[in-house]
């Protein structure tokens, strides 16, 4: 039997699940948030190193693995440091 959208969401976001939802105060407003998220992008990409051969991004006939994305992120980080002089504490926006 197939789950309804609401049933699937309830199962995925229940306490103890990977996508558990809780609440936190953000900017003075109580918001629903994912409980089990990495603290920052570095932690998110570090977790991906255990899955280097698995698909990460798929668009039409193009697929990038976790390893492919990690290599692109590392290259971008190196360029920001070496070419543009970005240092620890600098803020960078990428659009």
C-alpha positions in Angstrom: 0.0 0.0 0.0 1.4 3.4 -1.0 1.7 6.1 1.6 0.0 9.4 1.2 2.1 12.6 1.1 1.2 13.4 4.7 2.0 9.8 5.9 5.4 9.8 4.1 6.3 13.2 5.5 5.3 12.2 9.1 7.4 9.0 8.8 10.5 10.9 7.5 10.3 13.7 10.0 9.5 11.7 13.1 11.7 11.8 16.2 14.8 9.7 15.7 14.6 9.8 11.9 17.2 11.2 9.5 15.0 14.2 8.6 13.6 14.7 12.1 11.9 18.1 12.5 12.0 20.1 15.7 11.7 23.8 16.6 14.2 26.5 17.2 14.0 30.3 17.7 15.4 32.0 14.6 15.6 35.7 14.6 13.2 35.8 17.6 10.6 33.7 15.8 9.8 30.0 16.6 10.5 28.0 13.4 10.3 24.4 12.3 13.9 23.1 11.6 15.6 19.9 10.8 17.3 18.5 13.9 20.1 16.4 12.3 21.8 18.9 10.0 25.5 19.5 9.8 26.8 22.6 11.6 28.2 24.1 8.4 28.9 23.3 4.7 32.4 22.0 5.6 30.8 19.3 7.8 28.2 18.6 5.1 30.9 17.9 2.5 33.1 16.0 4.9 30.3 13.5 5.4 30.1 13.1 1.6 33.7 11.7 1.5 32.3 8.3 2.5 30.1 8.2 -0.6 32.5 9.4 -3.4 31.1 7.1 -6.1 27.4 7.6 -5.4 25.3 10.0 -7.5 25.0 13.5 -5.9 23.5 15.7 -8.7 21.6 14.5 -11.7 20.3 16.7 -14.4 19.0 15.3 -17.7 21.8 13.1 -19.0 24.6 14.5 -16.7 25.4 13.0 -13.3 28.0 14.2 -10.8 29.1 11.9 -8.0 29.8 13.0 -4.4 33.5 12.7 -5.4 33.0 15.0 -8.5 31.3 17.6 -6.4 34.0 17.4 -3.7 36.7 17.9 -6.3 34.9 21.0 -7.7 34.4 22.4 -4.2 38.1 21.9 -3.4 39.1 23.6 -6.6 36.8 26.5 -5.9 38.2 26.8 -2.3 41.8 26.7 -3.6 41.0 29.4 -6.2 39.4 31.7 -3.6 42.5 31.4 -1.4 45.3 31.4 -4.1 43.8 33.7 -6.7 41.6 36.0 -4.7 43.4 36.1 -1.3 40.4 34.9 0.8 41.5 34.1 4.3 39.9 32.6 7.4 37.2 35.0 8.7 36.5 36.5 5.3 32.9 36.4 4.1 32.2 35.1 0.6 29.0 35.1 -1.3 28.6 32.9 -4.4 25.7 33.6 -6.7 
